[in-house]
Amino acid sequence: MTEWFREYPFITFILIYVMITYVYNKVFKTRRLPILKEAIIYVMLGLGAGMLLLFQLGALPIVPCLAVAIGLMLMVRVRYFFQDRRLNKKQ
């Protein structure tokens, strides 16, 4: 898998950018910001994705780690969904 990421660095960059954007939106974004501040944040996320791409191309498993983080976030959302559903059913 690491070799595939090395062969296609642009696709790897897009994967990293999409994953960190998802994590930012679900975990750190608390309210809507003005458009210029949002643009600056997404540009900074792009720069961070570029840095993470260098680490990924080096030897670190950045994409699998981000995938695990997103998987854990989805598991928590599913758990909260079923917990809320169960509480609403009792009422």
Secondary structure, DSSP 8 states (H G I E B T S, - for coil): -HHHHHH-HHHHHHHHHHHHHHHIIIII--S---HHHHHHHHHHHHHHHHHHHHHHHHT--HHHHHHHHHHHHHHHHHHHHHHHHHHHHH-
